[in-house]
């Protein structure tokens, strides 16, 4: 390869990555809305001009590729689709589901080149797009900006691989590791941090608590602030683990509000793995957030079933007598990786992964 060819190849690689990251930004708009499908984004370029873009809005609705194709047509660029390049964050689907396969839509539109970020781990689709598209004379290139796309799709990739939701532990504590301030008179975290946590609920499909939390706090477990719009978003499923279902107050908010049909009880659970399988298969849950007390949270940790940890640290010392993780030492230490820290008002939020390869 000549130097000129090497330079042109390098420039093309840079363009491909930049456009894939543009598609990834679109995909973020679908977070919290698409389960059990992945949030995916797509952009279409012709002669260095953006002619169409789209993202997957909700399960059962058109996928990102078809949204981008339709956008190009709506903008008067239908004829320019022939020979254009589509960038999509996940390998296009190649089989019929609730919607037709995107590969056929791409072929029918006359797209000349397909560039995608992550190979679809679903055995119904994996590698299928490459074969179908190439057989139709379409150029295909995969694994562009793969690390960024894979990190974004991590919860869904985990769910496909394991058949279980991605589990996020959300906790709030004082500087000295208490989850209740002295006397229990005030909330641990400030308003800005609480808004952030409602945004975290938005990206989740379900929230899990224990029966003690229901009896003590009467939580609503709904998204109430921190998001601009709930359009297209259902309130999360409310999952309750309890030793005594009959002992739960029947007038609790989760049993009496307008979302009562999205409350699910599990009594005397021993098989956590079995529950996770059911939550994914029966309810389509991809991301499950734990908002339970310390004893139940400890069980999830001891069973090594938490993938992500999010903690609010509030600037108080000498809090209440309820520990974040009661019961002494854990059986094994856990270390957060890919860690991030942000300040919200007077609070700090630290998040990271316990299982980065999930």
C-alpha positions in Angstrom: 0.0 0.0 0.0 1.4 3.4 -1.0 1.7 6.3 1.4 -1.2 8.0 -0.3 -3.3 4.9 0.1 -2.3 4.5 3.7 -3.3 8.1 4.4 -6.6 7.7 2.7 -7.2 4.5 4.7 -6.4 6.3 7.9 -8.7 9.2 7.1 -11.5 6.8 6.3 -11.0 5.0 9.6 -11.2 8.3 11.4 -14.4 9.2 9.6 -15.9 5.8 10.3 -15.2 6.1 14.0 -16.5 9.6 14.3 -19.8 8.7 12.5 -20.2 5.6 14.7 -19.8 7.7 17.8 -22.5 10.0 16.3 -24.8 6.9 16.0 -23.9 6.0 19.5 -25.1 9.4 20.8 -28.5 8.7 19.1 -28.6 5.3 20.7 -28.4 6.9 24.2 -31.9 8.4 23.6 -33.3 4.9 23.8 -31.8 3.9 27.1 -34.5 2.7 29.5 -37.1 2.4 26.7 -36.2 -0.6 24.5 -36.0 -3.6 26.8 -35.8 -6.5 26.1 -34.2 -5.1 22.9 -31.0 -3.1 23.0 -30.8 0.7 22.5 -29.3 1.2 19.0 -28.5 4.2 16.9 -27.9 4.6 13.1 -26.8 7.4 10.8 -26.6 7.4 6.9 -24.0 9.3 4.9 -23.8 10.0 1.2 -20.7 11.8 -0.2 -19.8 13.1 3.3 -23.3 14.4 3.9 -25.6 13.2 6.6 -28.9 12.2 4.9 -30.7 10.2 7.6 -30.6 9.2 11.2 -32.6 7.3 13.8 -32.6 5.2 16.9 -34.7 2.4 18.3 -37.5 4.0 20.4 -39.2 0.9 21.9 -39.6 -2.8 21.6 -42.0 -3.7 18.8 -41.3 -0.5 17.0 -38.9 -0.1 14.0 -35.2 -0.7 14.6 -32.6 2.1 14.3 -31.7 1.2 10.7 -35.2 1.4 9.5 -35.8 4.6 11.4 -32.7 6.1 9.7 -33.8 4.9 6.2 -37.3 6.4 6.8 -35.8 9.6 7.9 -33.7 9.9 4.8 -36.8 9.3 2.6 -38.8 11.8 4.7 -36.1 14.5 4.1 -36.2 13.9 0.3 -33.0 11.9 0.2 -34.6 8.6 -0.9 -32.8 8.4 -4.2 -29.5 9.1 -2.6 -29.7 5.9 -0.4 -28.4 4.0 -3.4 -24.6 3.6 -2.7 -24.8 5.4 0.7 -23.1 4.2 3.9 -25.1 3.3 7.0 -23.4 3.3 10.4 -25.2 1.3 13.2 -24.0 0.6 16.7 -25.0 -3.1 16.6 -24.8 -5.7 13.8 -28.1 -5.4 11.9 -30.7 -8.1 12.7 -31.1 -10.8 10.0 -34.2 -12.7 11.1 -37.9 -12.0 11.7 -39.0 -11.0 15.2 -41.6 -8.5 16.1 -40.3 -6.4 13.2 -38.9 -7.5 9.8 -35.1 -8.0 9.5 -33.1 -4.8 9.0 -30.7 -6.5 6.6 -33.5 -6.8 4.0 -34.4 -3.1 4.4 -30.8 -2.1 3.9 -30.6 -4.3 0.7 -33.9 -3.0 -0.6 -32.8 0.6 -0.1 -29.6 0.0 -2.2 -27.2 0.9 0.6 -23.6 0.3 -0.6 -21.7 -0.1 2.6 -22.7 -1.1 6.2 -20.5 -0.3 9.1 -21.4 -1.5 12.6 -19.9 -1.4 16.1 -20.6 -4.7 17.9 -21.2 -8.2 16.7 -24.7 -9.3 17.8 -24.2 -12.0 20.5 -27.7 -13.4 19.8 -27.3 -16.7 18.0 -30.3 -15.9 15.7 -28.4 -12.9 14.3 -24.7 -13.4 15.0 -22.7 -13.1 11.7 -25.9 -13.5 9.7 -25.9 -9.9 8.5 -22.4 -10.1 7.1 -23.3 -13.1 4.9 -26.6 -11.8 3.7 -25.3 -8.3 2.9 -22.2 -9.5 1.1 -24.2 -11.9 -0.9 -26.3 -8.9 -2.1 -23.1 -7.0 -3.0 -23.0 -4.8 0.0 -19.7 -3.9 1.6 -19.6 -4.7 5.3 -17.2 -3.6 8.1 -17.7 -4.5 11.7 -16.1 -3.7 15.1 -15.7 0.1 14.4 -15.5 2.0 17.7 -16.2 -1.4 19.3 -15.0 -0.6 22.8 -17.3 2.4 23.1 -20.3 0.6 21.7 -19.7 -2.5 23.8 -19.4 -0.4 27.0 -22.7 1.3 26.2 -24.4 -2.0 25.5 -22.9 -3.8 28.5 -26.2 -4.5 30.3 -27.9 -5.9 27.3 -24.9 -8.0 26.2 -24.8 -9.4 29.8 -28.5 -10.3 29.6 -28.2 -12.0 26.2 -25.1 -14.0 27.4 -26.5 -15.0 30.8 -30.3 -14.9 30.4 -30.3 -12.6 33.5 -30.6 -8.9 34.1 -27.7 -6.6 34.7 -27.8 -5.9 38.5 -27.0 -2.4 39.8 -26.7 -1.8 43.5 -27.7 1.8 44.5 -26.9 2.9 48.0 -26.7 6.2 49.9 -24.6 6.6 53.1 -22.9 9.1 55.4 -19.2 9.4 55.6 -19.1 6.9 58.4 -21.1 4.2 56.5 -24.6 4.8 57.9 -27.7 4.7 55.7 -29.8 6.6 58.2 -28.8 9.9 59.8 -29.0 10.4 63.6 -32.6 10.1 64.7 -33.7 9.3 61.2 -35.1 12.8 60.8 -33.5 13.7 57.5 -32.8 12.0 54.2 -29.2 11.1 53.6 -28.7 12.8 50.2 -29.6 16.2 48.9 -32.0 17.1 46.1 -29.5 17.1 43.2 -28.2 13.6 44.1 -31.8 12.4 44.4 -32.6 13.7 40.9 -29.6 11.8 39.6 -30.9 8.6 41.2 -34.3 9.1 39.6 -32.4 9.3 36.2 -30.8 6.0 37.2 -34.2 4.6 37.8 -35.2 5.8 34.3 -32.5 3.6 32.8 -33.7 0.6 34.8 -36.5 -1.8 34.1 -37.1 -2.9 37.7 -36.3 -1.9 41.3 -35.9 -4.5 44.0 -36.4 -4.0 47.7 -36.9 -6.2 50.8 -40.1 -6.5 52.8 -38.5 -4.6 55.7 -38.1 -1.6 53.4 -41.7 -1.8 52.4 -42.8 -1.9 56.0 -40.5 0.8 57.3 -40.3 3.3 54.5 -43.5 2.7 52.4 -41.5 3.6 49.2 -43.2 4.4 45.9 -40.3 3.1 43.8 -41.3 5.3 40.9 -39.6 7.9 38.7 -40.8 11.3 39.9 -38.1 13.9 39.1 -34.8 14.4 37.3 -36.1 13.5 33.8 -37.5 15.8 31.2 -40.3 13.5 30.0 -41.7 10.0 30.7 -43.0 9.7 27.1 -42.7 6.1 26.1 -41.4 5.0 29.5 -43.3 2.8 31.8 -42.7 3.0 35.5 -40.2 0.3 36.6 -41.4 -3.0 37.9 -41.3 -3.1 41.7 -39.8 -6.4 42.9 -40.1 -7.3 46.6 -38.2 -10.1 48.4 -39.9 -10.9 51.7 -39.9 -13.7 54.3 -43.6 -13.1 55.0 -45.8 -11.8 52.2 -48.9 -11.8 54.5 -47.1 -9.5 56.9 -46.7 -6.7 54.3 -49.1 -3.8 54.8 -51.8 -4.0 52.2 -52.2 -0.2 52.1 -48.5 0.3 51.1 -48.1 2.5 48.0 -46.7 -0.3 45.8 -50.0 -2.2 46.3 -52.4 0.7 46.0 -51.1 3.2 43.5 -51.9 3.3 39.8 -48.9 1.1 39.1 -49.9 -1.7 41.5 -50.0 -4.1 38.6 -46.2 -3.7 38.2 -45.5 -5.0 41.7 -44.2 -8.6 42.0 -43.7 -10.4 45.3 -41.2 -13.3 45.9 -41.5 -15.0 49.3 -38.7 -16.9 51.1 -36.3 -16.8 48.1 -33.4 -19.2 48.1 -32.7 -19.4 44.4 -31.7 -15.9 43.4 -30.4 -17.1 40.1 -33.8 -18.6 39.3 -35.5 -15.3 40.1 -33.1 -13.4 37.8 -33.9 -15.9 35.0 -37.6 -15.4 35.5 -37.3 -11.6 35.6 -35.6 -11.5 32.3 -37.6 -14.2 30.5 -41.1 -13.4 31.9 -40.9 -9.6 32.3 -38.2 -8.6 29.8 -36.1 -7.0 32.5 -32.5 -6.1 31.3 -31.4 -3.8 34.1 -32.4 -4.4 37.7 -31.6 -1.9 40.4 -31.3 -2.9 44.0 -32.6 -0.3 46.5 -32.8 -2.8 49.4 -31.5 -2.6 52.9 -28.1 -3.7 54.0 -28.9 -7.3 55.0 -30.5 -8.2 51.6 -27.8 -6.2 49.7 -25.2 -8.3 51.5 -26.8 -11.5 50.3 -26.6 -10.2 46.7 -23.0 -9.4 47.2 -22.2 -12.7 48.9 -23.8 -14.6 45.9 -21.6 -12.5 43.6 -24.7 -11.3 41.6 -24.0 -7.5 41.5 -22.4 -6.1 38.3 -22.5 -2.4 39.0 -22.2 -0.3 42.2 -23.5 3.3 42.6 -23.1 5.1 45.9 -24.1 8.5 47.2 -21.7 9.7 49.8 -23.1 12.5 51.9 -21.0 14.9 54.0 -22.2 13.8 57.5 -20.3 12.0 60.3 -22.1 10.5 63.3 -25.1 9.3 61.5 -27.7 6.8 62.6 -27.2 3.3 63.9 -28.1 1.4 60.6 -25.0 0.2 58.8 -24.7 0.1 55.0 -23.5 -3.5 55.2 -24.2 -5.1 58.6 -22.8 -8.4 59.6 -19.0 -8.0 59.7 -16.6 -8.9 57.0 -17.7 -10.1 53.6 -16.4 -13.5 52.5 -14.3 -11.7 49.8 -13.4 -8.2 49.0 -14.7 -6.5 45.8 -12.9 -3.8 43.9 -14.6 -1.3 41.6 -13.1 -0.8 38.2 -14.0 1.7 35.5 -14.8 4.0 38.3 -16.4 7.5 38.0 -17.0 10.2 40.6 -19.3 13.2 40.3 -20.4 15.9 42.7 -24.0 16.8 43.0 -24.6 19.7 45.4 -22.9 18.6 48.6 -22.9 14.9 47.8 -20.5 12.8 45.8 -21.6 9.9 43.7 -19.1 7.1 43.0 -19.9 4.4 40.5 -18.0 1.5 39.0 -18.2 -2.1 37.9 -17.7 -5.3 39.9 -17.8 -7.5 36.9 -16.3 -5.6 33.9 -16.3 -8.6 31.6 -20.0 -9.2 32.0 
